[in-house]
Amino acid sequence: MDQFDVVIIGAGAAGLMCAATAGSRGRRVLVLDSSKKVGKKILMSGGGRCNFTNLTIEPDNYVSANPHFCKSALKRYTQWDFISLVQRYEIAYHEREHGQLFCDESARAILDMLLAECDKVGVSLVKGCEITSISSLSGYQIQTVHNLYQADSLVVATGGLSIPTMGSSGFGYDIARQFGLKVLPQRAGLVPYTFSDQMKGVTERLSGIALPVSISCGEVTFSEQMLFTHRGLSGPVVLQSSNYWHPGETIVIDLLPGINAKNWLQLLKKEHSKGLLKNLLAKRLPKKLAHEWMMLYWVEVSEKAIGDLPDIQLNRMAEQLNGWVLKPAGTEGYRTAEVTLGGVDTDELSSKTMESKKQPGLYFVGEVMDVTGHLGGYNFQWAWSSGYAAGQYV
Ligand SMILES: Cc1cc2nc3c(=O)[nH]c(=O)nc-3n(C[C@H](O)[C@H](O)[C@H](O)COP(=O)(O)OP(=O)(O)OC[C@H]3O[C@@H](n4cnc5c(N)ncnc54)[C@H](O)[C@@H]3O)c2cc1C
């Protein structure tokens, strides 16, 4: 049996950050990962450039049953702490819109940096390791196919369920349940919508077209690019809104964000009274979208001059342009989702240490718990901050 102070399950973003932090405090740390290649999600993130954090990190950028839980960890290890680590390793990076920070070259630099930080403080790492059981007689016993490990603290950093081909598993949730912790239902987040009604054909025909829109889902509104795809709707604004969407709900799309469609149509009526509606709409919308939209809802007036339309009809059209109500059939699911919503209930954990309130020595960090960030580097920042928080105490 090999003895450690801390065993961490999962060598992803949160697990490696936790390992390096605990190791720097002189703790003997072992990280176990089922995958032969660690940090796969870091490598594939941000289109291979890893959007590793954001210049503006606020608790409002996170979805959780307890919106206050993330505050303490985010305050104690901030985006500036991670940026200064990146700078110490002389990793070149740049800012994109909305304060998103990406590597200039490759996400590999972030993974190499974390592995170097672990190496520096003597963290042991076992890859391709299958854990068969966990018990807690005195401390924790972690049985793998080849070995038995004993540790005072056990950190679960197994991530979420998204992209099953990347080594994702529900193992972290199983461990939580084994020790009596509540696990909230999971669903795919930061994921495109799919449609089964007449919108299916519409999105197929418009596939490849992108435009700036606002999407509201319940109380929350995002404004960014939307992309029509063969399968439905995607693009940053769609992914953002998907974190707030539940099956069966509608979304509301403002096709003309920042423009009062009612005033605009009235102006067109005055200035271009002989113009055909479908042509006039194409002044502000992609031509193919204007055409499809007219065919979908206003086919009987599409060949009419705007001057011939009664105001009541124009106003209805305007309302629909600023508030196009759609009901997604679902999402593309974990196959393409960037994150998993839900997970280990934060009520079960200390927001300061990430330790279980009822099972001493058991910690959860990163995506496995019910804290999910918006698109834009927020999920990695949560991995760094929660990993650091636990690393300070294990
Ligand atoms: C395509 C894609 C792009 C993304 N881009 C970004 C981005 O640019 N910016 C951003 O902030 N977020 C991004 N994310 C989200 C981000 O990758 C995750 O939120 C983050 O990696 C979570 O870190 P984690 O350490 O909790 O889990 P992970 O990084 O998923 O690590 C979990 C680790 O646990 C291991 N594991 C799982 N099960 C077991 C088991 N049974 N036994 C042992 N080990 C196990 C896995 O092999 C893995 O190494 C992206 C996600 C995807 C899928």
The ligand as an ORCA input file, in Angstrom:
! r2SCAN-3c Opt
* xyz 0 1
  C     -14.658     21.506    -26.475
  C     -14.507     22.244    -25.189
  C     -13.939     23.506    -25.178
  C     -13.839     24.215    -23.984
  N     -13.256     25.444    -24.006
  C     -13.168     26.153    -22.847
  C     -12.504     27.414    -22.824
  O     -11.895     27.841    -23.832
  N     -12.508     28.119    -21.658
  C     -13.086     27.630    -20.502
  O     -13.054     28.315    -19.470
  N     -13.672     26.418    -20.489
  C     -13.707     25.665    -21.625
  N     -14.279     24.419    -21.596
  C     -14.759     23.878    -20.308
  C     -13.540     23.370    -19.492
  O     -12.767     22.525    -20.324
  C     -13.989     22.593    -18.264
  O     -14.930     23.324    -17.520
  C     -12.800     22.273    -17.376
  O     -11.891     21.460    -18.093
  C     -13.241     21.559    -16.113
  O     -12.084     21.210    -15.399
  P     -12.107     19.949    -14.428
  O     -10.707     19.768    -13.962
  O     -13.182     20.079    -13.438
  O     -12.491     18.708    -15.359
  P     -11.689     18.122    -16.623
  O     -10.782     19.121    -17.192
  O     -12.750     17.518    -17.480
  O     -10.792     16.951    -15.999
  C     -11.362     15.793    -15.435
  C     -10.297     14.728    -15.417
  O     -10.796     13.610    -14.679
  C     -10.467     12.429    -15.341
  N     -11.431     11.396    -14.961
  C     -12.742     11.322    -15.279
  N     -13.266     10.194    -14.772
  C     -12.280      9.562    -14.094
  C     -12.209      8.338    -13.356
  N     -13.283      7.548    -13.242
  N     -11.035      8.007    -12.804
  C      -9.933      8.782    -12.924
  N      -9.936      9.933    -13.633
  C     -11.104     10.325    -14.203
  C     -10.519     12.794    -16.824
  O      -9.756     11.894    -17.617
  C      -9.943     14.210    -16.809
  O      -8.539     14.194    -16.986
  C     -14.345     23.660    -22.775
  C     -14.900     22.392    -22.782
  C     -14.969     21.671    -23.965
  C     -15.563     20.301    -23.930
*
